[in-house]
């Protein structure tokens, strides 16, 4: 009579030896560097130095000859909060186009395309301007 338990023991030993060999093979490959990824050019990119006029915070000062346009409720205003057309200004002078921070990007890009200027700076409005425009909006809403 043949007992099948001896064959099972030999199978278990062969399986254990195969698993040990495979573990040593993986360990050898990792130690030789097979697990390292290929270095891409993006990790070795060198950033350009900051522009000469820019400060550390990335801001540019407003100069006296600059034209300031404020985009508000679908239209353009000057610093006196009067409605203006963006094409009515000298294109050679620098124009600062200011938006509220919550203006959707698509609307901002559409407004930007309406301003034709050789030198255009896009900026966001500070808290003082935002409160002034909120007052203007409430005044417009209260008038019949």
Secondary structure, 3 states (H helix, E strand, C coil): CCCCHHHHHHHHHHHHHHHHHHHHHHHHHHHCCCCCCCCCHHHHCCCCCCCCCCCCCCCCCCCCCCEEEEEECCEEECCCCCEECHHHCCCCCEEEEEECCCCCHHHHHHHHHHCCCCEEEEEECCHHHHHHHHHHHHHHHHCC
